[in-house]
Amino acid sequence: MTARQIHRADVIVLGAGIIGVSVALHLQQRGRSVVLVDRRGAGEETSYGNAGLIERSSVVPYGAPRDLAKLLRYGLNLSTDVQFDWLQLPRIAPWLWRFWRESAPKRLARAAADMRPLIEQSVLEHEALMAAAGVLPQLRKTGWIEGYRNEGAFERACADAAALKHFGLNYALLDPAALRQREPHLTDALVGAVHWLDPATVADPGALVKSYARHFADCGGLFLRGDADSLQQGSRCWSIFTDGGPVEAAEVVVALGPWSDTIANSLGYRVPLAMKRGYHIHFETEATATLTHPVVDVEGGYVLAPMAKGLRLTTGVEFASRGRRPNPVQLDRTEPMARQIFPIGRRIEPQPWMGSRPCLPDMRPVIGPGARHKGLWFAFGHNHHGLTLGPVTGRLLAEMMTGEPTFTDPTPYALARFG
């Protein structure tokens, strides 16, 4: 192979999910030549399978419950929103213990403060990338609805929403009549709801990531298929083998989502990354029924969202090992509950989709350098908010890599916090 066949760039970005593509675009906007590398097409792994929420209202991270009865229900697999593979429990027990500790009220408040600058910019940064990519009309700024089956749970939700007033969030409290006015085809199984107004949604998150990747290519970026395991550090640069030939660059960004720890570990970094698996499947709607907002059935532990392909039912969390066979028991449990609140029809796909969320126990992502390797950067571990935080992560990391003033202090997201 001749030297002319080697692709040379300023930066290699590993991973073409929403995080990696956003990083590549922001670096490109700042004049860096970038090669984006993934084993699959853009937006075909974790970024493909979510409810399409750009979650501006999730200012407090999803922590572990402090209620003993709820913890017991989770541990015994009696809850629809969390499922454990018992064989996996011994391995993830230290992660779960740390997650529970980090979910204590004071620590959770600190995590919320650290995440607030990213969350507050989430919709704005998506709008900027969507406008540049020519797909801004796909953004639906109608928020999402958090529905409750129990009067007591709804009253507590109203109080919780009021407690977030200092975050400047906009919401509406909906009694049954107001809820049915906004979503006429919901049944009376839901007795009240909180309509969060600040978030935005998209009808096909995988397609959105592909549109960002096309814009990256249209602006001169190179997207190649390759395996991140072939990454090597040389005396002067990083290199990786791809279907289009070897690529060399002075810097590399690891944005591999739930697989990021494999590269980090191989380079000597110990990252407490856990994979939370999730499932979705699409349904037709019955007759002329319509749903215009994503609806979270809080007690049911699932989301029902109107998407390009149909109504998407997404599950909560499954803790299982990487190689464990899919176990869509949560879909089977939640489908009858979804039919109680909305007239869904038949399943469109023969098999549900399964993906994995990359989660860190302190509920903050890793955004920043690998201090022991020149030119090594990381962007992963966004928990349940990868789609939400992709563009804002891309901006922050690109500012760090190019020496620009950062729009917020990146210290809370440093890899060094794990030692």
Secondary structure, 3 states (H helix, E strand, C coil): CCHHHCEEEEEEEECCCHHHHHHHHHHHHCCCCEEEEECCCCCCCHHHCCCCEECCCCCCCCCCCCCHHHHHHHHCCCCCCEEECHHHHHHHHHHHHHHHHHCCHHHHHHHHHHHHHHHHHHHHHHHHHHHHHCCHHHCECCCEEEEECCHHHHHHHHHHHHHCHHHCCCEEEECHHHHHHHCCCCCCCCCEEEEECCCEECCCHHHHHHHHHHHHHHCCCEEEEECHHHCEECCCCEEEEECCEEEEEEEEEECCHHHHHHHHHHCCCCCCCEEEEEEEEEEEECCCCCCCCCEEECCCCEEEEEECCEEEEECCEEECCCCCCCCCHHHHHHHHHHHHHCCEEEECCCCCEEEEEEECCCCCCEEEECCCCCCEEEEECCCCCHHHHHHHHHHHHHHHHHCCCCCCCCHHHCHHHHC
